[in-house]
Amino acid sequence: MSILVVGSVAFDSIRTPLAAHEELLGGSATHFSIAASFFAPVRLVAVVGEDFGDEHMEPFRERGVDLTGLQKVPGRTFRWSGEYGDDPNTAKTLDTQLNVFADFKPSLPDTWDRTPVVFLANIDPDLQWLVLEQVKDPRIVAADTMNFWISSKLEELKRTLSKVKILLINDGEIRQLTGRVNVVDAAEKVREMGPEVVVVKRGEHGALIVKEDDLFAVPAFPVRKVTDPTGAGDSFAGGFLGYLASLKDHSREDYRRAVVVGSVMASFQVEEFSLGRLRRLEPEEIRERYKAFLRLTRFDDLPIP
């Protein structure tokens, strides 16, 4: 099944304890689409400025991402600048320049309204709703959000969540959204808002999925050198939804495998800045790391006398 992703394509300037880089290709839709493209066809809807050249299109074209929905308009592309300290789970925003993204109004190309899998990346809930008004009978609608939208547009976000099947959210955000400290309790509270499936991204501590018939948690894959955490959550979402989109039906075990696939893709993402590692990634490496994940988490029954 094809995946429609609506989100941001941006230029990131990032500082970490290891290095600093300027004007890297980033954005929620960018990291998601590249990761998901290893498993299913991806259709991208976003906006960029006149400074977005052919060289910036190349990573998408390499992976066969359909850019028909990428609007190029006069002005400068969205820019974000951030810094990481010793905690890779927390980025300090240094500067945000919305530029052309400030006037972005998602418009789906002809026939894209019937794309079976829809991912509403981390954008204004009003824009997410605008997409929901355009799509027709998608099999899966998944969404991401962030603390800014939870604090500034809570009612609009709840309206979107009422039409979403899968919510992907980090542990701090789900506590903020629900007022619940325990993430399992918080996930159940979110399910009352509409989503049937809640995936809690916990950074270096792994991920948790909560469904009516299942509760499943996995650790993060231990990466020896975390170079840049930017885009890890979006790459997780890309792996998770990409794997589900590659299947006709979705069992409890399929969702569990999807969480592991998401964790695998995130583990590759953090190894290099921007899309460096994902652009060099081969399918066999994904399969091998998935097997390594199985070995990492496997253990036998405890023999109790």
Stockholm file with secondary structure:
# STOCKHOLM 1.0

chainA/1-305         MSILVVGSVAFDSIRTPLAAHEELLGGSATHFSIAASFFAPVRLVAVVGEDFGDEHMEPFRERGVDLTGLQKVPGRTFRWSGEYGDDPNTAKTLDTQLNVFADFKPSLPDTWDRTPVVFLANIDPDLQWLVLEQVKDPRIVAADTMNFWISSKLEELKRTLSKVKILLINDGEIRQLTGRVNVVDAAEKVREMGPEVVVVKRGEHGALIVKEDDLFAVPAFPVRKVTDPTGAGDSFAGGFLGYLASLKDHSREDYRRAVVVGSVMASFQVEEFSLGRLRRLEPEEIRERYKAFLRLTRFDDLPIP
#=GR chainA/1-305 SS CCEEEECCCEEEEEECSSCEEEEEEECHHHHHHHHHTTTSCEEEEEEECTTCCHHHHHHHHHTTCEEEEEEECSSCCCEEEEEECSCTTCEEEEEEECGGGGGCCCCCCTTGGGCSEEEECSSCHHHHHHHHTTCCSCSEEEEECCHHHHHHCHHHHHHHHTTCSEEEEEHHHHHHHHCCSSHHHHHHHHHTTSCSEEEEECGGGCEEEEETTEEEEECCCCCSCCCCCTTHHHHHHHHHHHHHHTCSSCCHHHHHHHHHHHHHHHHHHTTSSTTHHHHHCCHHHHHHHHHHHHHHHCCCCCCCC
#=GC SS_cons         CCEEEECCCEEEEEECSSCEEEEEEECHHHHHHHHHTTTSCEEEEEEECTTCCHHHHHHHHHTTCEEEEEEECSSCCCEEEEEECSCTTCEEEEEEECGGGGGCCCCCCTTGGGCSEEEECSSCHHHHHHHHTTCCSCSEEEEECCHHHHHHCHHHHHHHHTTCSEEEEEHHHHHHHHCCSSHHHHHHHHHTTSCSEEEEECGGGCEEEEETTEEEEECCCCCSCCCCCTTHHHHHHHHHHHHHHTCSSCCHHHHHHHHHHHHHHHHHHTTSSTTHHHHHCCHHHHHHHHHHHHHHHCCCCCCCC
//
